[in-house]
Amino acid sequence: MNESAKSLEPAKAAAEAVKAFVRMNRARLAEDGELLSLLLPERFASAEVRDLQHFAIERLSAENRALKRERDSLKASQDAHARLGEGVRHFLLELIDARSFAEAIAVGLAAAPAFGGDKAVFCVEGAEDVAADGVRLIAPGTVTAVLGPDGMGAILSGGGELLFGRGGKAFKSLAAFRLRLGGPSALYVLGAEAEGRFEGRTAEAELGYFARALERAICAWLDLPKA
């Protein structure tokens, strides 16, 4: 009897050691499907282990796809900003080469596609003597209503009909910039049918820079003082 009891002590000691290990590593063991299936085969069958592995693989795959989408989105955004910067530099040179007021206006209108827009327009408040293609008369107070009393530019998601007139309702993205011409209030406006086309600080800064250059070119050709 004593001999038998002594022979069981190593097994009992090993069992106690395993229990102690399990108590100290519960969280870690709970994530080990293979070990669970060995300890409790009736509750964690091998099929469940395969399901757990499949779940882990699917989760990792989903995270990988999400990271790739984020990477592609960032790359597309960087490419769009690079194209916008190139467009601004190109049309700045075109403004320098303009030989008349009409040519300067034409440069601003032609720049729309390079800036991500479908159309550009110059809006002037109540200036009845203005006669140029791409120039639209708007009611007094419109510039302040769009930009506020001191605002120089804004990215909008509506108001195309007000600024472009008939057909302007189709534009879901608008970029409007104040032109300080020393007389009637005026705007340089880009419109795009796609949503979110001009969003982002970089886009607003690049377009605002071009608007300032356009403002100076117009003032020079009309012999107006710099604002």
C-alpha positions, -999 to +999 in steps of 0.1 A: +000+000+000+028+024+010+048+012-020+019+020-043+013+054-028+049+063-033+049+053-070+020+077-077+037+108-062+057+118-094+025+117-115+006+137-089+035+162-088+035+165-126-003+171-125+000+198-099+027+215-120+005+214-151-024+229-131-001+257-118+011+265-153-025+266-166-036+290-138-007+313-146-012+313-183-050+311-188-052+339-213-024+325-234-038+290-234-073+302-242-059+314-276-042+281-284-068+261-301-046+232-307-037+228-270-074+231-260-083+203-284-056+181-267-068+189-232-105+189-239-111+170-271-148+166-264-153+204-264-126+215-288-126+191-317-100+193-344-126+208-367-129+237-343-092+242-343-093+244-381-122+269-378-101+290-354-071+290-377-094+299-407-108+328-387-073+340-378-062+338-415-094+356-427-089+384-401-053+389-412-063+389-448-090+415-441-065+437-423-040+433-452-067+443-477-076+473-456-039+484-454-036+481-492-067+502-497-053+528-474-019+527-491-036+531-526-058+559-513-028+578-500-009+572-532-038+584-553-041+615-531-004+622-535-006+617-573-036+641-575-017+668-555+013+664-577-008+668-609-025+699-594+009+714-585+022+708-620-010+723-635-007+754-613+030+759-624+020+755-661-008+780-660+012+805-640+036+805-670+007+809-693-005+840-674+030+855-677+028+849-715-007+865-718-006+895-741-040+910-733-068+910-707-088+886-729-058+862-730-055+863-692-092+855-688-088+827-713-059+812-693-081+811-661-109+794-680-087+769-697-071+759-664-102+741-651-094+705-663-058+707-650-072+718-616-097+689-613-127+709-625-151+706-654-156+744-659-144+777-646-161+811-645-154+847-634-183+862-614-185+900-611-211+918-590-233+941-611-206+952-636-228+959-666-199+971-687-180+938-686-182+919-719-160+888-720-165+851-726-166+832-693-176+863-672-209+861-654-227+890-637-240+882-602-261+902-577-244+926-553-236+910-520-231+875-535-194+874-529-198+883-492-226+857-489-203+830-504-171+839-486-180+861-457-168+897-453-131+889-452-128+854-467-105+848-496-116+814-507-139+785-499-145+749-510-182+744-514-206+714-521-234+735-535-244+768-551-234+760-586-266+774-601-260+807-583-224+811-596-226+793-630-262+800-639-281+775-660-265+740-658-246+749-627-267+727-605-248+697-619-216+708-601-213+690-567-179+705-560-170+742-561-139+762-554-145+800-551-118+826-546-121+863-542-105+886-568-096+920-554-098+942-585-103+976-568-138+979-581-168+955-580-164+924-560-155+894-581-148+856-578-129+830-597-149+798-595-141+762-605-169+737-607-168+698-609-196+673-613-177+648-590-181+652-552-151+661-530-130+672-560-113+702-544-111+690-508-079+692-488-057+719-475-031+714-502-057+717-530-071+749-515-037+764-510-026+756-546-058+770-561-057+800-539-022+807-550-032+806-587-062+829-579-038+855-564-016+853-596-047+856-617-058+886-597-025+904-603-025+896-640-060+911-644-051+942-624-020+946-646-039+944-679-067+967-666-041+991-651-056+987-616-036+992-584-025+960-566-047+950-538 
